[in-house]
Amino acid sequence: MKALTTLLFFIGISTVAFSQTLTDEMVKDWERAKAYTLEYLEAMPADKYDLKPTPEMRSFAQQMLHLNDANYGFIATATGAAMPEGAGGSEKSTDQSKDTVIKLVSDGYDFVIESIKKLPSGQFNEEIQLFGRFDMSRMKAIEKAFEHQTHHRGQTTVYLRLGGVTPPQEKLF
């Protein structure tokens, strides 16, 4: 019985350590994504924030604000964190200047990072319904959020090139 108790104790410690490592890795990835996105935002000249590759597409500012709104939506649902007042409506903001977009997007990434830090690791595998349609674990929803922001930041590479700017060096690690 003592051996079984000892084994269960070590399994419990290993699970907690693994979960904490998982949280730490997610936070590290989101911090890297924030830094990379902010480099994109800084690289684009202020007078090009309204640049659209074609008339029906989002402007550079709108693309980044869409990324931001989605970060709030995905992560609030995934973690159960309450969105700050006004969050999730930044794409409709009448002030889409460089300074405002940088502030909004930076605040959005801070929300993501803090929400992940606060999510008890034992809840990663809990099932949720994302956007009222998609059944998945909290962890999978966080992964989908990361995929979405990467996709939209990647799209803005074209905007930077059209604006005469060399995109920032890729940050995989």
Disulfide bonds with the S-S distance in Angstrom:
none
